[in-house]
Amino acid sequence: EPRCRQQLRHLQDSAGIAARLPPRLEGRWVSTGCEVRPGPEFLTRSYLFYANRLFKALQFYYWDPSCRDPSYSLVIKGKLRLRQASWITRGATEADYHLHKVGIVFHSQKAMREVASWINQTSGEGCSGFLPPGRSWAPGALYEVLSAKTERDCTAALGFAMHELSLVRVERHYQPLLQPQQSGSQLVEELYLGDIHTDWGERLHYRPTGYQRPMQSALHHVHPCPACGIISRADEHHPPILPARAALPMQLSGSWVSTHCEVRPAVLFLTRYFTFHGNNHTWEGHYYHYSDPLCRQPTFTIYASGHYTQGIPSSKVRGGTEMAFKVTQARVTPMDQVTVVMLNSSEPGSCGLAGSWSAGVEQDITPTNGCLALGIKLPHTEYELFKTEQDTQERSLLYIGERPTDGSSPDSPDKRPTSYQAPLIQCAAASQEFSNYISLKYVGRKDANGNKALKPLPVAFLLFIALLFLRWD
């Protein structure tokens, strides 16, 4: 548990992270492993940005969650223009992009048949006869699915959009060298692009306000990264085949903590800290919320607890485990004046004892069945997707389902996530579990999105906060 606290403090010190505005994008950026998008879709990415604002992006899609069985690759060419700093997502830069062409290469007859049937079903006139029926698969053939010149666009059927390029952030930090005989550190650069909407129907026109899993510079990435080199050397005809990994049983017991200051759509910055007690299936979670992208300015903390069900393997997202979490208790600690004012002006009986909130003082919101102002309802059940993995340094990682982009809660089985949030890292094993609640005074703020029972804040509150940022910045 001291390691958990230490990890949260380290996050609060922002670990020497620098983020330039506007960011420098030139060069190649790659996925650091197999990525899962809502759907689910399994993919790896390799994006190359040129000094003249042109870019060439490769997206490799797979049948499996280990990214070993490629189905098709997309080659995306276009132009990107960085604009002003985003006033919605602090720390990000907004950008305009224009697609020149998108090509697809199929890696099997099966992939070709499947994609052709999607396109023939969903496309209008502009796309008819994309692939004549019965056309046999030709390895290496590139078919055009979008061309700005001929105004052909067959991409909708693929659920394809590049809106991720409209929100950009680059972070630089130094990683200490791992080998004992080496001293010093090496530069790591991470590229955060806009998030993908969790609802397939919305993704084509959704403008991101959060991020997806970061890509890393092909030159300056965390070592070791077996996937990085494989992905950076790949092309559309030779998709990356990632190294086989042993499937691990789901080991949830113990304590887990964020590895980054996390961003949620609707702009919440937070760190999360969970403990799971496998012996009696109870859990407790701390959500430390902040007003800034480095998680340095705490706004409020939520502590929640409850119990969870035995997991069953997900039929929809291979490699994932389906669970249900019940949240029965919660406590809130406002950390700044803005939140205190908001909670004190909330409807009596809707969030703790009306008018009695003060900064740094925790209050139990269980008697009022949650806190309306913060979107917390008690008791509350969430249908979740979990996955545990080991990273290249043999550390245990826990992936919890991505929150619905629209700010709702996965409170029914049909809303169960099909993709994941940023991973948490194990900071204490089951034997080191602690049962007493620790208040990490001013350590941070946990959020409404990685959380059980907590919904993103009402829009009026977000606007209120946004207006205050305009004063603070």
C-alpha positions in Angstrom: 0.0 0.0 0.0 2.9 2.5 0.5 3.8 1.7 -3.2 0.3 2.6 -4.2 0.5 5.9 -2.4 3.9 6.5 -3.8 2.7 5.9 -7.4 -0.2 8.4 -6.9 2.2 11.0 -5.5 4.6 10.4 -8.5 1.6 11.0 -10.8 0.8 14.2 -9.0 4.4 15.4 -9.5 3.6 14.7 -13.2 6.9 12.8 -13.5 8.6 15.6 -15.5 6.1 15.6 -18.3 6.3 18.4 -20.8 3.7 19.1 -23.5 4.4 21.8 -26.1 1.6 23.9 -27.6 1.3 23.5 -30.6 2.9 20.0 -30.6 5.6 18.8 -33.0 4.3 16.0 -35.1 6.9 15.3 -37.7 8.1 11.7 -37.8 6.6 8.2 -37.3 4.3 7.3 -34.4 3.4 3.7 -33.7 1.0 1.7 -31.4 2.8 0.0 -28.5 0.7 -3.1 -28.7 -2.6 -4.5 -29.9 -5.3 -1.9 -29.5 -9.0 -2.5 -28.9 -11.6 -0.1 -30.2 -15.4 -0.1 -29.4 -17.1 -2.8 -31.5 -14.8 -4.5 -30.7 -12.1 -3.8 -33.4 -8.6 -5.0 -32.9 -5.9 -2.9 -34.6 -2.4 -1.5 -34.7 -1.5 1.9 -36.1 1.6 3.5 -37.8 1.3 7.2 -38.6 3.9 9.3 -40.5 3.7 13.1 -40.4 5.8 15.1 -42.8 7.2 18.6 -42.3 4.9 19.9 -45.1 1.8 19.0 -43.1 1.0 15.9 -45.3 0.6 12.6 -43.5 0.4 8.9 -44.4 -1.4 6.8 -41.8 -1.5 3.0 -41.8 -4.2 1.1 -39.8 -3.9 -2.7 -39.6 -7.1 -4.6 -38.6 -7.1 -8.1 -37.1 -9.6 -10.9 -36.4 -8.1 -11.5 -32.9 -7.2 -9.6 -29.8 -3.5 -10.5 -30.0 -3.1 -8.8 -33.4 -1.7 -12.0 -34.9 -4.3 -12.7 -37.6 -4.6 -9.7 -40.0 -7.9 -9.1 -41.9 -7.2 -5.9 -43.8 -5.1 -2.8 -43.8 -6.0 0.8 -44.6 -3.6 3.4 -46.2 -4.8 6.9 -45.4 -3.2 10.0 -47.1 -4.1 13.6 -46.4 -3.1 16.9 -44.9 -3.3 18.2 -41.3 -3.3 21.7 -40.1 -2.8 22.4 -36.4 -5.0 25.2 -35.1 -5.5 26.8 -31.7 -5.3 25.3 -28.2 -8.6 23.5 -27.4 -10.7 25.5 -24.9 -12.7 22.3 -24.2 -9.9 19.8 -23.6 -7.2 21.7 -21.7 -3.7 20.8 -22.9 -4.9 19.7 -26.4 -4.5 21.4 -29.8 -7.4 21.4 -32.2 -6.6 20.5 -35.9 -8.3 20.4 -39.3 -7.6 17.5 -41.6 -8.4 16.8 -45.2 -8.3 13.3 -46.6 -6.9 12.9 -50.1 -7.3 9.1 -50.5 -7.9 6.0 -48.6 -7.0 2.5 -49.9 -7.7 -0.9 -48.6 -5.6 -4.1 -48.9 -7.2 -7.4 -48.0 -5.2 -10.1 -46.3 -7.5 -13.0 -47.1 -10.5 -14.0 -49.3 -12.6 -14.0 -46.2 -11.8 -10.4 -45.3 -12.5 -9.3 -48.9 -15.9 -11.0 -48.9 -16.9 -9.6 -45.5 -15.9 -6.0 -46.3 -17.4 -6.1 -49.8 -20.7 -7.2 -48.3 -20.7 -4.4 -45.7 -20.0 -1.9 -48.5 -22.6 -3.2 -50.9 -25.2 -3.2 -48.1 -24.6 0.2 -46.6 -23.3 2.4 -49.4 -25.4 4.6 -51.6 -24.9 5.3 -55.3 -21.4 6.7 -54.9 -20.0 3.3 -54.0 -22.0 0.8 -56.0 -19.9 -1.9 -57.6 -17.0 -1.4 -55.2 -16.1 -5.0 -55.7 -17.9 -7.1 -58.4 -19.5 -10.2 -56.8 -17.4 -13.3 -57.1 -14.2 -11.3 -57.6 -11.4 -13.4 -56.2 -8.9 -12.1 -53.7 -5.6 -10.8 -55.1 -2.8 -10.5 -52.5 -1.2 -7.1 -52.7 -4.0 -5.4 -54.6 -4.9 -2.0 -53.3 -8.6 -0.9 -53.7 -9.6 2.7 -53.4 -12.3 3.3 -50.9 -12.0 7.1 -50.8 -10.7 9.6 -53.3 -11.1 13.4 -53.0 -10.5 13.7 -56.7 -13.3 11.5 -57.9 -15.4 12.2 -54.8 -15.8 8.5 -54.2 -16.3 7.6 -50.6 -17.0 4.0 -49.5 -15.6 4.4 -46.0 -18.8 4.7 -44.0 -19.5 0.9 -44.2 -16.1 0.4 -42.4 -17.1 2.7 -39.5 -14.1 4.6 -40.7 -13.4 8.3 -39.8 -10.2 10.1 -39.0 -11.8 12.6 -36.5 -9.1 11.4 -34.1 -6.8 13.9 -35.9 -8.9 16.8 -34.8 -7.6 16.7 -31.2 -3.8 16.3 -30.7 -1.5 16.3 -27.7 2.2 15.3 -27.5 3.9 14.5 -24.2 7.6 14.2 -23.6 9.2 12.7 -20.6 12.4 10.8 -19.7 12.5 7.1 -18.8 15.3 5.9 -16.5 17.3 3.2 -18.2 16.4 -0.2 -16.8 19.7 -2.1 -17.1 21.7 -1.8 -13.9 24.9 -1.1 -15.8 23.4 1.9 -17.6 22.9 5.2 -15.9 20.9 8.2 -17.2 17.6 8.2 -19.0 16.1 8.3 -22.5 13.5 10.5 -24.1 10.0 9.1 -24.6 7.4 10.9 -26.8 3.8 10.0 -26.7 1.1 11.1 -29.2 -2.5 11.4 -27.9 -5.1 11.6 -30.6 -8.9 12.0 -30.1 -11.1 9.3 -28.7 -13.4 7.0 -30.7 -17.1 7.1 -29.8 -18.2 4.0 -27.9 -21.5 4.0 -30.0 -20.8 2.8 -33.6 -23.6 4.9 -34.9 -22.1 8.1 -33.5 -18.5 7.6 -34.4 -18.7 9.0 -37.9 -19.7 12.5 -36.8 -18.3 12.6 -33.2 -15.8 15.3 -32.5 -13.4 14.0 -29.8 -13.0 15.6 -26.3 -10.9 12.8 -24.8 -8.0 10.6 -26.1 -7.4 7.1 -27.1 -4.5 5.0 -26.1 -1.3 7.0 -27.0 1.0 6.1 -29.8 4.8 6.5 -29.2 7.5 7.9 -31.4 9.2 5.2 -33.4 12.5 6.8 -32.4 11.7 7.8 -28.8 9.7 5.1 -27.2 9.6 3.2 -23.9 12.0 0.3 -23.9 11.5 -2.6 -24.1 8.7 -2.5 -26.7 8.7 -5.6 -28.8 5.7 -4.4 -30.8 7.1 -0.9 -31.7 9.8 -2.1 -34.1 7.5 -4.7 -35.7 4.8 -2.1 -36.3 7.2 0.7 -37.5 8.7 -1.7 -40.1 5.3 -2.9 -41.4 3.5 -1.7 -44.5 0.0 -2.2 -45.9 1.2 -5.4 -47.8 3.1 -6.8 -44.8 1.0 -6.1 -41.7 2.6 -6.4 -38.3 2.2 -9.8 -36.6 2.7 -9.2 -32.9 4.6 -11.8 -30.7 2.4 -14.5 -29.1 1.6 -13.8 -25.4 0.6 -16.3 -22.9 -3.1 -15.8 -21.9 -3.2 -15.2 -18.1 -6.1 -16.1 -15.9 -8.0 -13.1 -14.5 -6.3 -12.2 -11.2 -8.1 -9.3 -9.7 -7.2 -9.4 -6.0 -4.9 -6.7 -4.7 -4.6 -2.9 -5.4 -4.3 -1.1 -8.7 -3.5 2.4 -9.5 -3.4 4.8 -12.6 -0.2 5.1 -14.5 -1.1 8.5 -16.0 -3.2 11.5 -15.4 -6.3 10.2 -17.3 -8.6 12.2 -19.5 -12.3 11.4 -20.1 -14.6 12.7 -22.8 -16.6 15.7 -21.5 -13.3 16.7 -20.0 -12.6 15.2 -16.7 -9.0 14.6 -15.5 -8.5 12.0 -12.9 -6.5 9.2 -11.3 -8.0 6.0 -10.0 -7.0 3.7 -7.2 -8.9 0.4 -6.6 -8.6 -2.5 -4.2 -10.3 -5.8 -4.9 -10.8 -8.4 -2.1 -11.1 -11.8 -3.9 -12.0 -13.7 -0.7 -15.3 -11.9 -0.2 -15.8 -10.2 -3.6 -15.8 -6.7 -2.3 -14.1 -3.7 -3.8 -13.3 -0.1 -3.0 -12.3 2.6 -5.4 -10.9 6.1 -5.1 -11.5 8.6 -7.9 -9.3 11.7 -7.6 -10.6 14.5 -9.9 -8.6 17.4 -11.1 -9.1 20.5 -13.2 -5.9 20.2 -15.3 -4.3 17.7 -17.7 -1.3 17.0 -15.3 -3.6 16.2 -12.4 -2.1 18.9 -10.1 -5.2 20.9 -9.2 -7.6 18.7 -7.2 -11.3 19.5 -7.4 -12.9 16.5 -5.6 -12.3 13.0 -4.5 -14.9 10.1 -4.5 -14.5 7.0 -2.5 -16.9 4.2 -3.5 -17.3 0.6 -2.3 -19.5 -2.4 -2.9 -19.3 -6.0 -4.2 -18.8 -7.7 -7.6 -19.8 -11.0 -9.3 -17.6 -13.9 -10.4 -16.4 -13.1 -13.9 -17.3 -15.0 -17.0 -15.3 -15.0 -20.3 -16.8 -12.4 -22.7 -18.3 -13.9 -25.9 -18.1 -10.5 -27.6 -14.6 -9.3 -26.7 -12.3 -12.2 -26.8 -9.7 -12.0 -24.0 -12.1 -10.0 -21.8 -14.0 -11.0 -18.7 -17.6 -9.9 -18.0 -18.4 -8.8 -14.5 -21.1 -6.9 -12.7 -20.2 -4.3 -10.0 -22.6 -3.1 -7.3 -21.9 0.2 -5.7 -23.5 0.5 -2.3 -21.6 3.2 -0.5 -19.8 6.5 -1.5 -18.2 9.4 0.2 -17.1 12.7 -1.4 -14.4 15.2 -0.5 -14.6 18.6 -2.2 -11.0 19.8 -2.8 -11.6 23.3 -4.0 -13.9 26.3 -3.5 -15.8 25.8 -6.8 -16.9 22.3 -5.9 -17.8 23.4 -2.3 -20.0 26.2 -3.7 -21.6 23.8 -6.2 -22.3 21.1 -3.5 -23.6 23.6 -1.0 -26.1 25.0 -3.6 -27.4 21.6 -4.5 -31.0 20.6 -3.8 -31.5 19.7 -0.1 -31.5 15.9 0.3 -29.9 15.3 -3.1 -26.2 15.2 -2.0 -25.2 14.8 1.6 -26.1 17.4 4.2 -27.1 20.5 2.3 -25.0 23.6 3.1 -22.5 21.7 5.2 -19.7 21.0 2.6 -16.3 22.5 3.2 -12.9 22.0 1.4 -10.9 18.9 2.4 -13.7 17.5 4.6 -15.2 14.2 3.5 -19.0 13.5 3.6 -20.9 10.3 3.3 -23.4 10.5 0.5 -25.0 7.1 1.0 -27.9 8.4 3.2 -29.0 10.7 0.3 -28.7 7.7 -2.2 -25.8 9.4 -3.9 -25.2 12.9 -5.2 -27.3 14.3 -7.9 -24.9 17.2 -8.7 -22.1 14.7 -9.4 -24.3 12.2 -11.2 -23.8 9.5 -8.6 -26.8 7.2 -7.9 -26.8 4.6 -5.0 -27.2 1.7 -4.9 -26.1 1.2 -8.5 -25.0 -1.7 -10.7 -22.6 -1.5 -13.6 -22.0 -4.2 -16.3 -18.3 -4.3 -16.8 -15.5 -5.7 -19.0 -12.2 -6.5 -17.4 -8.8 -7.8 -18.6 -5.5 -8.5 -16.9 -2.2 -8.6 -18.8 1.5 -8.4 -18.1 3.6 -5.6 -19.6 7.0 -6.2 -21.1 8.6 -5.6 -17.7 6.4 -8.4 -16.2 4.2 -6.0 -14.2 0.5 -6.8 -13.9 -1.9 -4.4 -15.7 -5.7 -4.2 -15.3 -7.9 -2.9 -18.1 -11.4 -1.8 -17.1 -14.1 -1.2 -19.7 -14.3 2.2 -21.4 -17.1 4.5 -20.2 -19.9 5.3 -22.6 -18.9 8.5 -24.5 -22.3 10.1 -24.0 -21.7 10.2 -20.2 -24.3 7.6 -19.4 -23.6 4.5 -17.2 -23.3 0.9 -18.4 -26.2 0.1 -16.1 -27.7 -2.7 -18.3 -26.0 -5.7 -20.0 -26.5 -4.3 -23.5 -24.5 -1.2 -22.5 -21.5 -3.3 -21.4 -18.3 -1.8 -22.8 -16.5 -3.5 -25.8 -13.2 -1.6 -25.3 -11.0 -0.5 -22.5 -9.7 2.5 -20.5 -6.1 3.2 -19.9 -4.6 0.4 -17.8 -4.1 0.4 -14.1 -0.9 -1.1 -12.7 -0.8 -3.4 -9.7 0.8 -1.7 -6.7 0.0 -4.3 -4.0 -0.7 -8.0 -4.2 -3.6 -9.7 -2.5 -1.6 -10.4 0.6 -0.9 -6.7 1.1 -4.5 -5.7 0.9 -5.5 -3.1 3.4 -9.1 -2.7 4.6 -9.1 0.7 6.2 -9.9 3.5 3.9 -7.0 5.9 3.3 -7.7 9.4 2.4 -4.9 10.5 0.2 -5.2 14.1 1.3 -5.1 16.2 -1.8 -3.6 13.4 -3.9 -6.1 13.7 -6.5 -9.3 13.2 -8.0 -10.9 10.1 -9.3 -13.3 10.3 -12.0 -16.6 9.5 -13.3 -15.3 7.4 -16.0 -13.4 4.3 -14.9 -15.4 4.2 -12.1 -18.1 2.2 -10.8 -21.3 4.2 -10.2 -20.0 7.5 -11.2 -21.3 9.4 -14.1 -19.7 12.3 -15.8 -20.8 15.6 -14.5 -23.9 17.5 -15.7 -23.2 19.8 -18.6 -24.2 22.9 -16.7 -21.5 22.1 -14.1 -18.9 21.5 -16.9 -19.7 24.8 -18.4 -19.5 26.5 -15.0 -16.0 24.9 -14.6 -15.0 25.9 -18.1 -15.8 29.5 -17.5 -13.7 29.4 -14.3 -10.8 28.0 -16.2 -11.0 31.0 -18.5 -10.3 33.1 -15.4 -7.6 30.9 -13.9 -5.5 30.3 -16.9 
